[in-house]
Amino acid sequence: MAELLSILQVAEIATKTSIQLYDFFSTITHAPQEIRGITRDINSFNTLVCNLTASLKSPDVRAIIENDLEITNAIESLKEPIGNSRKTFEKMEEKLRPHLKEDISSSEPPKGNGDAPAQQRRLSRTDVKWYFKRKEVYSLLGEMERNKVTFGDAMGYVTLLLSFKTSAIMKANSAATGPKPQDATIKTPFDDDAGSALIRFAETASTLPQGSLSDSKPLVDTRSSMVEPEETESQLTDTLIQAVKIGSLPLVKASLEKANINGQDRDGRTPLSFAAELGHVQVTELLLARGAIVSIRQYSNHRQQGSSEPLRESGRTPLLWAAAKGNSAIVHLLLQYGANPNARSTSGRFALQEATMNNNVDIVKLLLQYKADANARSYNFVRSLFVFGLFVHLINTRNIHSPALFCDAT
């Protein structure tokens, strides 16, 4: 109970702050595109946190999730990214406010309902201090982007966990009988609306007998059997990874009898990571069906073994590997199983950027269909609209007409 009340308090404060900040930033005129885009990020943040707050205020929702330690811990993990995002928004306002002045030329006419018009502000071109302070502002924009990614990942993990649990309950309640399915997961696209997912889970869980949730075990059993004494876990993981590299389904299935499907090598790479990189579609589908975690990042290691571009490859997810290597079928599979289309590597690169740089129209289309952010900024503050401009050129040179894909880029 204490953990849920704590996250609820943080979420309520963040909701109030984000509304105030949205009102502030939406009045700024003649600002760089990057600063005007802050209102979009704040609005998205506010929507998600509001939904989370509303769900956690429901006594029925709290009564059900308090009996599931796995969900409680996942929700508790949201506290830090929510708090960090709120603090960064406040820092941005603090840095900008001294350099804004009233914009008389953009004053809004009086509203019909009698409310006073919103005071428009703009960055003063004669403010010398702004030219020295703007570097700090742009640094905060990079911090905001990192916080946005962390917050999205955390919310996405909670949503995916709840989707799996909801599906498991629905299967348990199904009248159909038969052997237990071998597949451990369901296909569910990435979604970061944890609040709505909590409501759906609570509604589904209310159909279970009282007390059954508290006795439940983790949904995805990542180990098919216990590790035998003569083989260490790292050795079993290496054996599985070698089978994945070969692309042999029988060898992979045999290795999964003992190995941890989410085991990581010395660089933090999982079997799914290698399958995505090497383009083994059937192996990838098997690993996903058996419960491989779709968005595990490899370690942020700039000295990775055998890597030709350690800085670029550090911290990649399986989706980033698949996009970078042009494996469109695997990109589609990963997105179907809930991969975050906006996940970043350590250097801030994202799948849409990788696909565009590699002139891969099919992958760019897939990523946009699964809500990849065309307006995302990399950590060094390169906006993806610049990358997207390259993609527009690619579309034109290949005589492909897909105007609907660009509706979110304006």
C-alpha positions as CSV (number, residue, x, y, z in Angstrom):
1,M,0.0,0.0,0.0
2,A,2.8,2.5,0.9
3,E,4.5,2.0,-2.4
4,L,1.4,2.7,-4.4
5,L,0.5,5.8,-2.4
6,S,4.1,7.0,-2.9
7,I,3.9,6.7,-6.7
8,L,0.4,8.2,-6.7
9,Q,1.7,11.3,-4.8
10,V,4.6,11.7,-7.3
11,A,2.2,11.3,-10.2
12,E,-0.3,13.9,-8.9
13,I,2.5,16.4,-8.4
14,A,3.9,15.8,-11.9
15,T,0.4,16.1,-13.4
16,K,-0.1,19.6,-11.8
17,T,3.4,20.7,-12.8
18,S,3.0,19.5,-16.4
19,I,-0.3,21.4,-16.8
20,Q,1.4,24.7,-15.5
21,L,4.4,24.1,-17.8
22,Y,2.3,23.4,-20.8
23,D,0.4,26.7,-20.3
24,F,3.8,28.5,-20.0
25,F,5.5,27.0,-23.1
26,S,2.4,27.2,-25.3
27,T,2.6,31.0,-25.0
28,I,6.1,31.3,-26.4
29,T,6.2,32.7,-30.0
30,H,9.0,33.0,-32.5
31,A,11.1,30.4,-30.6
32,P,13.3,27.8,-32.3
33,Q,11.4,24.6,-33.3
34,E,13.1,22.6,-30.7
35,I,11.7,24.8,-27.9
36,R,8.2,24.9,-29.4
37,G,8.3,21.1,-29.6
38,I,8.5,21.0,-25.8
39,T,4.8,21.5,-25.5
40,R,4.2,18.3,-27.5
41,D,6.4,16.3,-25.1
42,I,4.8,17.9,-22.0
43,N,1.3,17.1,-23.4
44,S,2.2,13.5,-24.0
45,F,3.8,13.2,-20.6
46,N,0.7,14.7,-19.0
47,T,-1.7,12.4,-20.7
48,L,0.1,9.3,-19.6
49,V,0.6,10.4,-16.1
50,C,-3.0,11.5,-15.8
51,N,-4.2,8.1,-16.9
52,L,-1.8,6.4,-14.4
53,T,-3.0,8.7,-11.6
54,A,-6.7,8.0,-12.4
55,S,-6.2,4.2,-12.4
56,L,-4.2,4.2,-9.1
57,K,-6.9,6.3,-7.4
58,S,-9.4,3.4,-8.1
59,P,-9.8,1.3,-4.9
60,D,-10.7,-1.7,-7.1
61,V,-7.4,-1.4,-9.1
62,R,-5.3,-0.9,-5.9
63,A,-6.9,-3.9,-4.2
64,I,-6.0,-6.2,-7.1
65,I,-2.5,-5.0,-7.9
66,E,-1.5,-5.0,-4.2
67,N,-1.8,-8.8,-4.3
68,D,0.8,-9.0,-7.2
69,L,4.3,-8.1,-6.1
70,E,5.6,-8.2,-9.7
71,I,3.2,-5.4,-10.8
72,T,3.7,-3.4,-7.6
73,N,7.5,-3.4,-8.1
74,A,7.0,-2.4,-11.8
75,I,4.8,0.5,-10.9
76,E,7.2,1.6,-8.1
77,S,9.9,1.8,-10.7
78,L,8.0,4.6,-12.4
79,K,8.6,7.0,-9.6
80,E,12.1,8.0,-10.6
81,P,11.5,8.7,-14.3
82,I,8.3,10.6,-13.5
83,G,10.2,12.7,-10.9
84,N,13.2,13.3,-13.2
85,S,11.0,14.4,-16.1
86,R,9.1,16.9,-13.9
87,K,12.4,18.4,-12.6
88,T,13.8,18.8,-16.1
89,F,10.7,20.6,-17.2
90,E,11.0,23.0,-14.3
91,K,14.6,23.6,-15.0
92,M,13.8,24.5,-18.6
93,E,11.2,27.0,-17.5
94,E,13.6,28.5,-15.0
95,K,16.3,28.9,-17.7
96,L,13.9,30.4,-20.3
97,R,11.8,32.8,-18.2
98,P,14.4,35.5,-17.7
99,H,14.9,35.8,-21.5
100,L,11.3,36.1,-22.5
101,K,9.3,39.3,-22.8
102,E,5.8,40.1,-23.8
103,D,5.1,39.8,-27.5
104,I,2.6,42.6,-28.3
105,S,2.4,41.8,-32.0
106,S,1.1,38.3,-31.2
107,S,-1.5,39.3,-28.6
108,E,-4.6,37.2,-28.8
109,P,-8.0,38.8,-29.2
110,P,-10.4,38.7,-26.2
111,K,-12.2,35.4,-25.9
112,G,-15.9,35.2,-26.2
113,N,-16.3,33.5,-22.8
114,G,-14.9,36.6,-21.0
115,D,-11.6,35.0,-20.2
116,A,-8.5,37.2,-20.5
117,P,-6.3,36.4,-23.5
118,A,-3.2,34.4,-22.9
119,Q,-0.1,36.6,-22.6
120,Q,2.2,35.8,-25.5
121,R,6.0,35.7,-24.9
122,R,9.0,35.6,-27.2
123,L,12.7,35.3,-26.9
124,S,14.3,38.7,-26.9
125,R,16.7,39.2,-29.8
126,T,18.4,42.0,-28.0
127,D,19.1,40.0,-24.9
128,V,22.8,39.4,-25.0
129,K,22.7,37.0,-22.0
130,W,20.6,34.6,-24.1
131,Y,23.4,33.9,-26.5
132,F,25.5,32.7,-23.5
133,K,22.7,30.8,-21.8
134,R,21.2,29.0,-24.8
135,K,23.9,26.3,-24.7
136,E,22.6,25.4,-21.2
137,V,19.0,25.3,-22.6
138,Y,20.0,23.0,-25.4
139,S,21.8,20.8,-22.9
140,L,18.5,20.6,-21.0
141,L,16.7,19.6,-24.2
142,G,19.1,16.7,-24.5
143,E,18.4,15.8,-20.8
144,M,14.7,16.0,-21.6
145,E,15.1,13.6,-24.5
146,R,16.9,11.0,-22.3
147,N,14.2,11.4,-19.6
148,K,11.5,10.9,-22.2
149,V,13.1,7.7,-23.4
150,T,13.5,6.4,-19.9
151,F,10.0,7.2,-18.9
152,G,8.6,5.6,-22.1
153,D,10.6,2.5,-21.5
154,A,9.4,2.2,-17.9
155,M,5.8,2.8,-18.8
156,G,6.1,0.3,-21.7
157,Y,7.5,-2.4,-19.5
158,V,4.5,-2.0,-17.1
159,T,2.1,-2.1,-20.0
160,L,3.7,-5.2,-21.5
161,L,3.7,-7.0,-18.2
162,L,0.0,-6.2,-17.6
163,S,-0.8,-7.3,-21.1
164,F,0.9,-10.7,-20.5
165,K,-0.9,-11.1,-17.2
166,T,-4.3,-10.1,-18.7
167,S,-3.8,-12.6,-21.5
168,A,-2.9,-15.4,-19.0
169,I,-6.0,-14.7,-17.0
170,M,-8.2,-14.8,-20.1
171,K,-6.7,-18.1,-21.1
172,A,-7.2,-19.5,-17.6
173,N,-10.9,-18.5,-17.8
174,S,-11.3,-20.0,-21.2
175,A,-13.6,-22.9,-21.5
176,A,-11.3,-24.6,-24.0
177,T,-9.2,-27.4,-22.7
178,G,-6.2,-29.1,-24.0
179,P,-2.4,-29.3,-23.6
180,K,-0.6,-26.3,-22.2
181,P,0.5,-24.1,-25.1
182,Q,4.3,-23.9,-25.6
183,D,4.2,-20.2,-26.4
184,A,4.8,-18.1,-23.3
185,T,3.9,-14.7,-24.7
186,I,1.4,-13.0,-26.9
187,K,1.8,-10.6,-29.8
188,T,1.2,-7.1,-28.4
189,P,2.6,-3.9,-30.0
190,F,4.4,-1.4,-27.7
191,D,2.2,0.8,-25.7
192,D,3.2,3.2,-22.9
193,D,-0.3,3.9,-21.5
194,A,0.2,2.0,-18.3
195,G,-2.9,3.6,-16.7
196,S,-5.3,2.2,-19.2
197,A,-3.5,-1.2,-19.1
198,L,-4.0,-1.2,-15.3
199,I,-7.7,-0.7,-15.7
200,R,-8.0,-3.5,-18.2
201,F,-6.0,-5.9,-16.0
202,A,-8.1,-5.1,-12.9
203,E,-11.3,-5.7,-14.8
204,T,-10.0,-9.1,-16.1
205,A,-8.4,-10.1,-12.7
206,S,-11.7,-9.4,-10.9
207,T,-13.1,-12.6,-12.5
208,L,-10.6,-14.8,-10.7
209,P,-11.3,-16.4,-7.3
210,Q,-10.3,-14.3,-4.4
211,G,-6.7,-14.9,-3.3
212,S,-5.6,-16.6,-6.5
213,L,-3.4,-13.7,-7.6
214,S,-1.3,-13.7,-4.5
215,D,-0.5,-17.3,-5.1
216,S,0.4,-16.8,-8.7
217,K,3.9,-17.4,-10.1
218,P,5.8,-15.2,-12.6
219,L,4.2,-15.5,-16.1
220,V,7.2,-16.2,-18.2
221,D,9.4,-19.1,-17.1
222,T,12.7,-18.1,-18.7
223,R,14.3,-21.4,-17.7
224,S,13.1,-24.7,-19.1
225,S,14.9,-26.7,-16.5
226,M,17.5,-26.4,-13.7
227,V,21.1,-25.9,-14.7
228,E,23.1,-29.1,-14.3
229,P,26.0,-28.8,-11.9
230,E,28.6,-29.6,-14.5
231,E,27.6,-26.7,-16.7
232,T,27.6,-23.1,-15.6
233,E,24.9,-20.7,-16.7
234,S,27.4,-18.7,-18.8
235,Q,28.4,-21.8,-20.6
236,L,24.8,-22.7,-21.4
237,T,24.2,-19.2,-22.6
238,D,27.2,-19.4,-24.9
239,T,26.0,-22.7,-26.3
240,L,22.6,-21.2,-27.0
241,I,24.1,-18.1,-28.6
242,Q,26.3,-20.3,-30.9
243,A,23.2,-22.2,-32.0
244,V,21.4,-19.0,-32.7
245,K,24.4,-17.7,-34.8
246,I,24.3,-20.9,-36.9
247,G,20.6,-20.4,-37.4
248,S,19.7,-24.0,-36.6
249,L,16.2,-24.4,-35.1
250,P,16.8,-28.0,-33.8
251,L,20.0,-26.8,-32.0
252,V,18.3,-23.8,-30.6
253,K,15.4,-25.9,-29.3
254,A,17.8,-28.4,-27.7
255,S,19.8,-25.6,-26.0
256,L,16.6,-24.0,-24.6
257,E,16.0,-27.2,-22.6
258,K,18.7,-26.0,-20.2
259,A,19.8,-22.4,-21.0
260,N,18.2,-19.2,-19.9
261,I,16.5,-17.7,-23.0
262,N,17.4,-14.2,-21.8
263,G,21.0,-15.0,-20.8
264,Q,23.6,-12.4,-21.7
265,D,27.1,-12.8,-22.9
266,R,30.0,-10.6,-21.7
267,D,28.8,-7.7,-23.7
268,G,25.2,-8.0,-22.5
269,R,23.9,-9.4,-25.7
270,T,21.0,-12.0,-25.6
271,P,20.3,-14.8,-28.1
272,L,17.4,-12.6,-29.5
273,S,19.9,-9.8,-30.1
274,F,22.1,-12.0,-32.3
275,A,19.1,-13.5,-34.1
276,A,17.9,-10.0,-34.9
277,E,21.3,-8.9,-36.2
278,L,21.9,-12.0,-38.3
279,G,18.4,-12.1,-39.9
280,H,17.3,-15.5,-38.7
281,V,13.6,-15.1,-38.9
282,Q,12.5,-18.5,-37.7
283,V,14.9,-18.5,-34.8
284,T,13.7,-15.0,-33.8
285,E,10.1,-16.1,-33.9
286,L,10.9,-19.2,-31.8
287,L,12.7,-17.1,-29.2
288,L,9.9,-14.5,-29.0
289,A,7.2,-17.3,-28.7
290,R,9.2,-18.9,-25.9
291,G,9.3,-15.7,-23.9
292,A,12.4,-13.8,-24.9
293,I,12.4,-10.3,-23.5
294,V,12.1,-8.1,-26.5
295,S,13.9,-4.9,-25.4
296,I,16.9,-6.0,-23.4
297,R,19.8,-3.6,-24.1
298,Q,23.3,-4.8,-24.4
299,Y,25.8,-3.2,-22.0
300,S,27.0,0.3,-22.5
301,N,30.5,-0.9,-23.3
302,H,32.7,1.0,-25.7
303,R,35.2,-1.9,-25.9
304,Q,32.9,-4.6,-27.1
305,Q,34.5,-7.8,-28.3
306,G,34.7,-8.0,-32.1
307,S,32.8,-4.7,-32.7
308,S,33.9,-2.5,-35.5
309,E,31.8,0.4,-34.3
310,P,31.6,0.1,-30.5
311,L,30.3,3.7,-29.8
312,R,27.5,3.3,-32.3
313,E,26.6,-0.3,-31.2
314,S,26.8,0.2,-27.5
315,G,23.4,-0.2,-25.7
316,R,21.5,-1.5,-28.7
317,T,18.3,-3.4,-28.4
318,P,17.3,-6.3,-30.8
319,L,15.1,-3.8,-32.7
320,L,18.1,-1.4,-33.3
321,W,20.2,-4.3,-34.5
322,A,17.5,-5.5,-36.9
323,A,16.9,-1.9,-38.2
324,A,20.6,-1.3,-38.6
325,K,21.1,-4.5,-40.6
326,G,18.0,-4.0,-42.8
327,N,16.1,-7.1,-41.5
328,S,12.6,-5.9,-42.1
329,A,10.8,-9.2,-41.4
330,I,12.5,-9.3,-37.9
331,V,11.7,-5.6,-37.3
332,H,8.1,-6.5,-37.9
333,L,8.2,-9.5,-35.6
334,L,9.8,-7.5,-32.8
335,L,7.3,-4.6,-33.1
336,Q,4.4,-7.2,-33.0
337,Y,5.8,-8.6,-29.7
338,G,6.0,-5.2,-28.1
339,A,9.4,-3.7,-29.0
340,N,9.7,0.0,-28.2
341,P,10.0,1.7,-31.6
342,N,11.6,4.7,-29.9
343,A,14.3,2.8,-27.9
344,R,17.7,4.4,-28.0
345,S,21.3,3.1,-27.9
346,T,23.8,4.6,-25.5
347,S,24.7,7.3,-28.0
348,G,21.1,8.2,-28.5
349,R,20.6,6.5,-31.9
350,F,17.1,5.1,-32.6
351,A,15.7,2.6,-35.1
352,L,14.1,5.2,-37.4
353,Q,17.5,6.9,-37.7
354,E,19.2,3.6,-38.5
355,A,16.7,2.7,-41.1
356,T,16.8,6.0,-42.8
357,M,20.6,6.2,-42.9
358,N,20.5,2.8,-44.6
359,N,17.9,3.9,-47.2
360,N,15.5,1.2,-46.0
361,V,12.0,2.4,-47.0
362,D,10.2,-0.8,-45.8
363,I,11.6,-0.5,-42.3
364,V,10.8,3.2,-42.0
365,K,7.2,2.5,-43.0
366,L,7.0,-0.3,-40.4
367,L,8.4,1.9,-37.7
368,L,6.0,4.8,-38.5
369,Q,3.0,2.4,-38.5
370,Y,4.0,1.4,-35.0
371,K,4.2,5.0,-33.8
372,A,7.9,5.7,-34.1
373,D,8.5,9.4,-33.2
374,A,9.4,11.3,-36.3
375,N,10.1,14.4,-34.2
376,A,12.5,12.6,-31.8
377,R,15.9,14.3,-31.0
378,S,19.1,12.4,-30.6
379,Y,21.1,13.0,-27.4
380,N,23.5,15.3,-29.4
381,F,20.4,17.2,-30.4
382,V,20.1,16.1,-34.0
383,R,16.3,16.1,-34.7
384,S,14.9,13.2,-36.5
385,L,13.1,15.6,-38.8
386,F,16.5,16.2,-40.4
387,V,16.9,12.4,-40.8
388,F,13.3,12.3,-42.1
389,G,14.2,14.8,-44.8
390,L,16.7,12.3,-46.1
391,F,13.9,9.8,-46.2
392,V,11.7,12.2,-48.1
393,H,14.5,12.4,-50.7
394,L,14.6,8.6,-50.7
395,I,10.8,8.4,-51.3
396,N,11.1,10.8,-54.2
397,T,14.0,9.0,-55.9
398,R,12.2,5.7,-55.7
399,N,8.9,7.3,-56.9
400,I,7.0,6.1,-53.9
401,H,3.9,8.1,-53.0
402,S,3.0,7.6,-49.3
403,P,1.8,11.1,-48.1
404,A,-0.2,9.5,-45.2
405,L,3.1,8.4,-43.6
406,F,4.1,12.0,-43.0
407,C,1.0,13.3,-41.2
408,D,2.8,13.2,-37.8
409,A,5.9,14.9,-39.0
410,T,4.5,18.3,-39.4
